[in-house]
Amino acid sequence: MNSNEIEKLQIDMGSLVEWAVENGMKISPGKSIAVSFVRTRVKDPLNYPLLDQVIPQASSCKYLGIILRSDLTNCMAQEAWKALLFTISILKKGNSCTKSLAYRSLVRPILEYGAACWDLFR
């Protein structure tokens, strides 16, 4: 991020604090984390103050059951592979209908949950 983008983000965070005060809401900086979503390694640490407290930096965060990683890799595919291997191991001799039903019930929902997050070019 360049310095202009950082300044804009800081202004937006200030506006968020003002809005929260006007509407009687509390903001907990301790429940916040800063994650930089880029494919390259971030050299400078993220120092974003919110209510006079610096937001801690992390390489990933979990939001609505989806782990968002700073390097933009998709860990949902790993979970789907685990479910697929489990399904294959218990249904070695099952018929194609049973295998299809197991796939649609156990593997496909993992891949489809949060698919809009991963399809960046829609």
Secondary structure, DSSP 8 states (H G I E B T S, - for coil): --HHHHHHHHHHHHHHHHHHHHTT----GGG--B----SS---S----EETTEE--B-SEEEETTEEEETT---THHHHHHHHHHHHHHH-TT--HHHHHHHIIIIIHHHHHTTHHHH-TT-
